[in-house]
Amino acid sequence: MRLFKSSPRLTELPQIPVQADAIRILNSATQFRQSLLEQIAQAKHRIYLCSLYLQHDEAGQVVLDALYAAQRLNPALQIHVLVDWHRAQRGLIGEQKIPGKVAGNAAWYQAQSAAHGGVIPIYGVPVQTRELFGVFHLKGFVIDDTVTYSGASINNVYLQQFDKYRHDRYWLIENARLANSMVDWVRRHVLSSAAVHRLDVADIPRTKDLRVEMRGLREHLKGVTYELPGNQSIEDTHSLCVTSISGLGKDNLLNRSLCQLLAAAQKQITICTPYFNFPRPVMREVNRALKRDVKVNIIVGDKTANDFYIPPQQAYKAIGCLPYLYEVNLRRFVKKHQAEISSAALQVHLWKDGDNTYHLKGVWIDDLYTLVTGNNLNPRAFSLDLENALLFTDPSGELTVQRQTELNSIMQHTTRLQHYRDLESLKDYPDKVRQLLQRLSRVRLDHLAYRVL
């Protein structure tokens, strides 16, 4: 296996050739749900689902029922579900924990497993000893030879089980070599770890009893990435190709590749992020791009489209201050770059569609590169969470139509900022939100919040 101890150039990354007609980009959560359920029902050999969480709600039940039905139909089918260890064992934010009782989704996993004979393992992956300091944020569903890549987890809003949806990206790639590389990575570097345990069985080990194993897993994951042996590098390609990249910890391969992508831009950069909080390396490359006359488009969720947003008429919770904290950061950025905003060299678009939410991540560079990722492009993603991405290189423009269709679908619910005053300021916020943000700012805890949230 090739370990990226040094810093390879972007063009040195190995690539897998892929046919354009083997790629399908979906543009809605409803299509995503339908496609996922159809693939599960038709699976013949394997199903590997990696997600931050599989939620105990109606959509989660539908997906889990579909997995059990597929297993009954084909007992030889390999099914593995991987979720974050900590996220699965806590309730929703603000929910009271009952002493001595298994909390969160894990209790549901155990009940479902007991009812179905334990035939589908659901594994908890602990990236860190505490959720605050790192989670399993790996993305990608592999069903037979099709990779479905999205930043979405599995719950009602991500799958639009009812009226509300959380908009994400949904790429389907039918390619056995890509699917094999992603499954091999999970099997060799995650499922083989002594830190990883099933959550759907009784007597789950305590986190404090696995601290040594968890630290070992984290250190191991910092040094590995996907194995793509015998493939050509980007500089040798003349047709559509894809590479898979993983990253954990500071200065990892994915972080470096993201920055190298931005540095490679000659004409245009488009960035999607749900939470405006660029890490310093990304901010530096954005500023450099503007100086060399590259047009930069940033598509970010309006604060009301943030999944942590709480309308003022509802009961106040401290976690509801996060969308306002991100807006403060965005307003500061726009104010600093008002000249570029006015000249349209920098365009910032706010996404909002009713009371739906926004969860898109990714980077488009010129007409050549498209990055699909679960990485939020924030300090937490760059240093704490386990992340991955798929990078598509398209020198002949074979994905141009689908690529533009996806961007048009995203942009249809956006408005362009003309001035930093278009954004609310601290004085406009609800009293309790304003008071908390002022307190955080006085003791500089807002800087800490930007690093871990």
N, C-alpha and C positions, 0 to 999 in steps of 0.2 A: 504494500500500500504506500502511496506517496503521501508523506507528511509535509505540510507547508510550514516548515520552521522559518524559512526566509520569507521575503515578500515578493512573490512572483508578479510579473506584470500582468495586466488584464489579458493581454493577447496570448499569454502562456497557459491560460486555463484550458484544460481538456474539454472537448466538446463532443456531443453525440449528434450525428446528422438526424434530422427528423423531417418527414414529409409535411408540407403545409396542410394537406387535406386530412392529416392525422391530428390536427389541433382544432379544437372547437372552443370558442370563448362565449360563455353564457353571460347574460346581462341582467339577471334578476335572481333574487333569492328563491322565488317560486320555481324557476327553471333548475336551479341548483338542487332543491329538494327532490324534484321529480327525477332528475338525472341520477342522484345518489340512490334513491329507492329502486329505480329500474336496474342500475348496475348490481346492487346487492341481490336482487331477485334472480338475475341472470348469471351470477358468479359461478364459475366452474372449478377454480383451483384455490384461490386465495383472496382474503380480504384483510388489509392492514389499515386501520384507521388511527391516525395521530391527530390529537386535538387537545387544546388546553383543558376542555371539559366536555363531558357528555351529561347534559343536565336532566334532572328528574322533573320533567314536565311533559306536555303532550307530544311535542316533536321528538324529545329524547326517547319516549316510550315507543313511538312509531318506528324510529330507527332501530331500537333494540329488538322490537318485535320482528322487524324485517330480517335482522341478523339471525334470530332464533329460527325463523321460518326457513331461511336459506340453509341453515345447518341441518334441520330436519329433512329437507329435500335432498341434501347431499352431505351425508355424515363425514365424508373425506375432506370436505372444504376446510382449509386453514383459515381461522378467524382470530385476529388479535386486535384488541382495542387498547390504545395507550393514551393516558391522560396525566395531568399533573398530580403528583402525590398529595400536595397540600390543598390544592383547590378542590379536590374530590372529597376531602375529609372535613370540610368546614361548611357551615350553612351559608346562606346569602349574607352579604354585609349588613350588620345590624341585627341579625337573628340570634336569639339567645341559645346557647348550647346547654343541653340537658346533661348533667353529670352522669357518667357511667353509660351513656348511650352513644352509639356510633352516629356521628353527625353527617350532614351533607349528602352528597350523591352516593357515597360509599355504602350507606345503609340500604339504599335502593338497589345498588348493584348486588348486594348480598341476598336481598329478598328475591330478586329476579333469578339469580344464579341457583338458589335453593329450589325454586319452582321449576327450573329447566335442567336440573341435573349437572350444573356447573360446566356445561360444554363450551362456553365462550369465556375465555379469560379476559379480564379487564385489569390492566396493569397500571400501577401508579409509579410515575417516574419522578424521583426527587432530585432536582438540579441543585438545590441548596437546602440547608437545614431549616430555613424559614422562608415562607412564601415571599415576604417582603424583599428578600435579597436574591431572588432568582426563581424562575419557573420554567417548566417544560413548555416552550412556545413553538415547538417544531410543528410544521404543517405538512399536509399531504395525505390523501387517501389513495391507496393502491388496491385496485380490484382487478384481478387477473393481470392483464398487461396495460391497463389504463391508469394513468395518474390523474387524479382530480386535485388541483392545487387551489386553495383558497385560504384566506386569513380567518375564515369563519370557524367558530366552534359549533357544537350541536345543541341548539335549544330553539324555543319558539320563534324568537325574532330573527335569528340568523337564517332559519329555514322558512320564515314567513308562514308559520303554521296557521295563524289567524290574519288579522288585518295589518298589524305592524310588521315592519321589516328593518333589519340592519344591513345596509348595503355594503357589499364586499366585492372582491374579484373572484371569478370562477373560470378557471382554465382546465380543459380536459385534453390530455396528451396521450395518445395511444402509441406507446413505444416500449417494447419489451426490455430493451437495454436500460432505459431510464427507470422503468418500474423495478427491474432487478437490482439496480444500484441502490435505490431507496430502501427496498426491503432488506437487502444485504446489510446496509448501514444499521438499520434498526436491530436486526438479529445479532450482529457481531458486537455492537457497541452499547446497546441499551438492554435488550432482553437477557443478555449473558451476564449482566452485572448483578452482584450480590446485593446492591442497593435497591433493586427493582423487585417489587412484590405485587402479587395479585390483591386487588381491592374487593373482589367479588366473593371472597371467602371469609370465614370467621377467623378471629384471632390474628388480625393484622398487626405486624410488629409496630412497636412504638417508635416514633421518629428519633427519640433520644438514644434508642438502642442501635440505631443504624448510622450514627453520625460519622464514624470512621469510613463505612462503606460509601456514604453519600459524598464525602470529601474525595474519596478515591475516584468515584464516577465523574465528578466534576473535573478533576484534574485530567482524567483520561479523555473526556470529551473535548477539552481544550486543544488536544493535539491531533484530532482526526478530522477528515472530511470524506466526502463521497469518493468511492473508488471508480474511476472511469478508465480502465487500462486500455492502452493501444489506440486511443482516439486522437484525432488531430487537434492542434491548438487553434485558437480563434484566428491567429494571423494566417493560418493555412487554409481557412475555410472560404468557400465561394458560394455556399448555399446555406439554407436555414439550418441552424444547429441550436442545441440546448445544453447547458451545463447545470448541475446541481451543486450548491455550495452550502455548507453549514458553518456555524460560528458560535463560540461561547467565550466570554471573557474579553478583556481589552485587547485591542490590536489583533483581532482574529481575522481569518481569511475573508469572511463575509464583510466585515467592516472595511477592510482594505479595498476589497473589490467595489463596494459601494462608492467609496471616495474616488477610486480610479475611474469609475464610470462617469462621475460628475466632472472629473478633470479632463476626460476624453471628449467632452461635448464641444462641438465647433459652432453649432447654430442654435440649438434649442434644448432645454431641459424641462421636463414636466415631472413634478413630484406630487404624490398623494400621501397624506398622513392624517390620521384622525385627531391627533393631539399635537398642536404646534409647540414643539420643544426640541429643536434640532440639537444634537450633540455638537461639540465644538468642531470636530473634523468636517462634519457636513456643512455647518455654517461657514466655515473657512472656504470650502470649495464652491459654495453658492456665491459668496462674495467675489471670489476669483473669477468665476464664470461671468458675472456681471461686468467686471472690469475689462474682460476681453470681448465684450459685446455679444455674449451669448444671451439669448432671450430666455428668461426663467419664468415658468408658470408653476404656481403652487396651489393645489386644491386641498383645502382643509375644511373640516366640519365646522359649521356654525356652533356656537356654544350650546344652543338648544338641541343640536343633533348629536351631542356627546352622550354616550351611554351612562354617564354619571350625572347628567343634568336632572335637577329636581325643580319643577315649576314653583314659582314663589308662593302660590296658593296652597302648596302641600307642605307637610311638616318638614322643618329644617333638619338636615343632617350634615355633619362636617364634610363628609365625602362629596356632597353636592357643591362644594367650593371649587373642586378641581376644574370644571369647565371654565369658570371665571379666571382661575389662575392661568390657564392656557391662553385665554383671550388677552389677559394683561401682557403676556409674553408676545403674542402676535401683534398687538397694538404698538408695543415698543419697537418691534422689528419693522413694521410698516412705516412708523414715524422716522426711523433712522434712514429708510430707503425711499422717502417720499419723492425725491427727484426721479428715481427710476420708475416708481409707480406712475408718476405724472407723464413720463415719456413712453410708458408701456413696455419698457425694457424688462421690468418686473411686473408680473400680473399675479395677484392673489385672488382666488375665487373661493367664496364661502358656499358650502353645500348645505342645503336645507330642503326637506320635503315633508311638510306637515310635522307630525310628531314622530316620524321615523328617524333612525339614527344612521351614522356614517362610520364605516370601519375600514375604508380602503387604504392600502399601502402599495407603494411601488414607484418605479422610476422609468421614464421614457427618455432616451437620449438620441437626438437627431432622428434619422429614419433607420438607424442601425440596431440599437439595443433596446430591449424591453425586459425589465426586471419585475418578476412577480414574487411577492414575499409577504410574510407575516410580520416582518420587522417594522416597528412603529417609527423608526428613524428618530429615536430619542435616546437620551443617555442610558436609560434602563436597558433598552434593547442592545445597546453597544457595549455594555459591561456586565450585566447580570443574567439575562435570560438566554436560554438555548434557542437559537434562531436558525432558519434556513431560507433558501430562495432558489428560484429557477431563473437563469439568465438566458434569454433568447437573442441570438445574433442573426440578423436578417439582411445580408448584403445585397440581395436581389429584390427585396421588397415583396416577398411572397406573403407576408402577413399584413401588408399595408391596409387592406380593406377591413379585416377583422379588428386590427389594432385601432383604426380610426373609429370604427363602430363602437368599440368599448369606450373610448374617450368621449365620444358624443353622448353616449348613454350616461356617463358620469356628469358631464358638463350641463346636461339639460336641467338639472336642479341647482345650479349655482348662480350666484351673482358676483360680479367683479367689484372689488374694492377700488374706489377712486381716491380715497384720502383716509389717513389714519383716524380722522374724526368720525368716519362711518362706523367705527367700533365704539361700543360703550366704554366708559372709563370707570374707575373705582367709585366715583361719586354717584354713578347711575345704578349701582348694584344694590340688592336687598340689604337691609341694615346688618343682619347677622353675618352675611357673606363679607361685606365690607369690613366689619370689625375683625373678623378672623384673619382676613388677608392683611390688614394693617398690623395686627399683632405678629403674624409670621414675618412680615417685612422688617419690623423693628428689630427682631432677634435673628434675622437672616435665615430663618428656617425655610423660607420660600425656596432658597437655593438648594437645600437638602431635598425638599419635595420634588423639585424638577429632576433630581438625579434618580429617585427611586419610584416615582409614580407615573 
